[in-house]
Amino acid sequence: MPLIECVPNFSEGVNIAVIEQIATAIRSVPGVKLLHIDSGEAANRTVITFAGEPEPVIEAAFLAIKTAGELIDMSRQKGEHPRMGATDVCPLVPLSGITLQEVTVYAARLGRRVGEELGIPVYLYEHSQAEEKRSNLSVIRSGEYEGFFNKIKQPGWAPDFGPAEMDAQRGATVIGARNLLIAYNVNLNTTSVPIASAIAVDVRESGKKIKMPDGSIQHQPGALKKVKAIGWYIAEFEKAQVSMNLTDITIAPIHLVFEEVCKAALRHGVQVTGSELIGLIPLQVMLDAGRYFADKQHNSEAQTEGDFVAIAIQAMGLDELAPFDPQKKIIEYLLNA
């Protein structure tokens, strides 16, 4: 049985009634299992994770996008997280019994339906986007909601589906097929956004651009491939964070990302105090992290799956900002519940 996961990000993290109505729309589709809801007030953003066979999942995604567009007014929305629409991004991810290429077909079907039936501008991204310059979410979203009224009219930036006119209430939406991604924030003992941003530059794959003495511009990559990162301040936690997307966990496993941010933080005179997982994580990623830190701590007593998960939580401080319940955060545990 083919299974896919959908992880839409909605530009609402404060109004619980709105979030629940979107979740209700998802739950209304038979064959779809809602796995997790993760809301952040300062980011003003909610990530909902659900899974099932492809047909019911894309139906649930359509209903969620429709409901969000009816309830969220982007002309009034403010938050720390970059955004361009009520449903900001809606990725489809293969879980089992289906290839990434097959998922791209479903993503295109969903995008076309959203554009044609709801009249929302839709941009395809990642593996669903044929044009390389338009495949990166951060590039598409550059300018954010406020800048898109002009950007959508510029050459090369017409949407893939829907009207070439920015919707004032609903904004625009990005839809695509991608591999599993981990949204992961590392907490710092500072409130300084410039320091958090400097650490992000050090670790992210894109690094930074440097102007040479002859006036030429050279690109200096960061330490970690397949990692996107920005720095920001979250008032509800009174902490600056390095906020990251790990786009290929085979190349950038979470435990090595955590270690690299710790090293970069020390170079900038601050320390890491813990970290925060947004959404869900595969069991194997937690087990790999647990084994890594058990070896580093010379802990020979850890033997069971639960031991290694607990070590990973403790070593990366995943419970610093809120309790980390493996039964509610690990994909396999939720699917098997």
Summary of the structure (lengths in Angstrom):
residues: 337
radius of gyration: 19.8
end to end distance: 17.9
largest distance: 62.9
contacts: 1185
relative contact order: 0.12
helix: 37%
strand: 26%
